[in-house]
């Protein structure tokens, strides 16, 4: 059950992060799940270092948005709005 919860939660966080940043994101559903799970890990680490504890859903969302921005910036060569540099 834990794995199913992780997959569903990762998908929800990944979809919300893709929705929050403007521009097209051509990625399959499993990449969206990986974005959400990675965002939860990154958000937990960042907020753990900054305030001493992870803050759950908000931290996962912030981490996923950060990962998506960095992916666009460095892997795809696009800026914040999705237009090519």
N, C-alpha and C positions, 0 to 999 in steps of 0.2 A: 504494500500500500504506500510505503514511503516513496518509492521510486515513481509511482503514478502521480503522487502529489507533487514531487519535484518536477516532473515533466509538465504537468498542467500549470503549475505556478510559474515555471520558466517561460512557458508559452505566453501566459498572460502578461508577465513583465516585459517580455520581448516585444509583443504587439504594442503595448502602451508606449514603450520607448521609441519604436518605429513611428508611431502615430504622433509623438511629441515633437520630433524633429521633422521639419519640412523637407520635401524632396523625395524622389523615388529611391526605393531600396530593393533592388532585385535579388532577393535571397529566398531560399526554400524554407519550408516550415521547420526543418530540423536546425537550420542556422538561427532561426528566431528563438527556438528553445535554448540553444547554446548561448545566445545573446542574453537571455533572461537569467540563466543559471550563472553565467560569468558575471553579469551585473550584480547578482546577489553576493557573489564572492568578493568582487571588487568593492562594492558598497559596504559590506561588512568590515573589510580590512580598513578602508579609508575612514569610516566613521568610528571604528574601534580605535584607531590611532588618534583621531581628532578629539573625540568626546569621551572615550573610554568604554563605549559599548555600541553594538550595532543597533540600528533603529528600525529593523524589519523591512516592511514593504517600501517605505519611503527611501531607505538606504539602497535596497535592491533596484528600485526605479532609477535613482540618481546614478548608481553604478552602471546600469544598462545604457542610460543616455550618454554617459561619459565614454563607454566602450564604443557605442555606435558612432559618436562624433570622431573618436580617434581612428576608427576603422575607415570612415569616409575621408578623413584628412590624409592619412598616411597610405592606406592600401589602395583607395580609389582616386586619390588626388583631387578630391572635391572639398569645398569649403562648408561652412555651416548650413547654408541654404540649399546645398545640393548641386549648385552650378559648378562646372569644371573650372579649375584655376588656370 
